[in-house]
Amino acid sequence: MTEIRYASFTKRLLAFLIDVLIFILIHLFSWYLISASSNINQLAQNVLIYLITVLLPTFIFGSIIYTALMTSRFGGSLGKLLTGIKVTDETGNLLTVKRSIFRHTIGYTFSYTFFGLGYLAIIKDKLKQGWHDKATGSLVIVKNNIWPVGLVTLIILIAANTLITVSAIERFSKGPVKDEVLEIASAYQNEKKIEEGTPSASPVSEKTEPQSANPNINTQPQTLNYTQEDIAAWREEIAFIDQDLTSINNFKGNSSYDQQKLTRTSEILLERRSIASTIYNKMLKGLPMNASDDKSLNRYDLLTIEVQQLTKELFRNY
């Protein structure tokens, strides 16, 4: 009579890691495909598709369809089969579907209790049973001594997961979506600064300095009484810049357009938006302009000229 060899904690851990890495590989490959998104809208759509078709199914049905049914049909998941171990009942037969589902749901939950002590119990138990095994009357035995195959599989899976992760990160960092995400983050930070800005506590000096020559700013001496027209003009200016940013981002990744010029145009628009937001915030709160603001407005005018020139060069043939 053949002696029954019970699978050790190490072999079962090896099988578990293989199964985990198989699931991770599926998710990482999905993210590799998502990293090729050409714009923020496509990125959002791809993430939604991933959540519906990959993440939710594997999270909800993974333990039932994969592990439970594989165990009742073949005696174990891919990890166990590649490690040469098999799940049986106390008579050596395969578990029924109902018993297998119970083992991989309620039984596993039971073993997770108290920091996974139910799994660590395998180390000391005579029959190498965890709490979930005892609860369902299952045994994990060594069917074939092929654990080196499992070890090689584990190494290959680690390498594959690492390669896909690095490739996905590199693909995303070189793609157009990264710049668009950074621009949105920058715009959000600027809005945050505007919302959190507080008036200066120091009294306003009676000495006034001339305003910038920019037509959108009242050319009267410095005063706290800005006109509603001035404030509305800068609010509209910010809205126009946001529209321009969205338009420019739609052309990123299109080989028909000079990508370096598109990137430079985005940088200029973001800087113009930052200046416009600062001026608008000051006017909205009735704060006086200073020499630094005059320099910013001069810079704003220069950037406006540069962005107009770049736009002409980018779209001269369209």
Secondary structure, DSSP 8 states (H G I E B T S, - for coil): -----B--HHHHHHHHHHHHHHHHHHHHHHHHHHTT-SSHHHHHHHHHHHIIIIIHHHHHHIIIIIIIHHHHHHSS-HHHHHHTEEEEETTS----HHHHHHIIIIIHHHHHHHHHHHHHHHHH-TT---HHHHHHTEEEEESS--HHHHHHHHHHHHHHHHHHHHHHHHHHHHSHHHHHHHHHHHHHHHHHHHHH----SS---S------S-TTS--SSS-S---HHHHHHHHHHHHHHHHHHHHHHHHTT-TTS-HHHHHHHHHHHHHHHHHHHHHHHHHHTT----HHHHHHHHHHHHHHHHHHHHHHHHSTT-
